[in-house]
Amino acid sequence: MSDKVYDLSQLEELGGGDQEFVSMMVMTFLEHTPGQLEELKTAHSSGDLATMGAIAHKIKPNVDMFGINAITQDIRDLEQMGKNGISNDDTAAKMLKVEQELRVAFDQLKQI
């Protein structure tokens, strides 16, 4: 398997080393974030930039908490692009990167 795209150290620190807490947070992440990703994609493809920004804002803490560092800036950029009504090739590229990285994270986290 390739290198992990996530880092649970912040989550482990928050939980004080309680692995049950970490497992619960991972399960919650896997329960909610894939649906949010689909909402993000739908908002982007339909041109609903305000919703795109709002959903990126919801996903952002999870990206941070799960240490998915490859898209830390991209999710913030999507949030701002949504708030500012910006949609261009850069937006589409960031959407694709966020989607791909989150899907890898979902697959990897299901293995733990």
Steps between C-alpha positions, in 0.01 A plus 500: 500500500621850427591749769220624720341827385377568853666550838301419813751647746291814562190287557694265731626799699148639527377164626782469751612171348150349526486268197124455541458877457720496188302206357173677568625816328619299199159330476324837521729643232430204271128531568464870418783623281434289186150651482642848550747434219210406270316818602816700428532346154131558423517863611809559287363330189168686525676833549362551853818661625357627829404144595836372377674745735274408791562127456875554463477690831332193660763260364798719596519404871503130406780554251695673777413252777585198286824657379414473130771752428508467121167687479518730803540808281274375220196461726558854633534631145171331402331655802621848399423445130147405598457801725639730229306339213811389312488199271774436247747232393682538831175428687445185296859385557468555876168314505659203324798495736276524810277221371788269413683557829186454711411178317847361574461607864158330520643176360804509729299585813261211433803269536583601857 
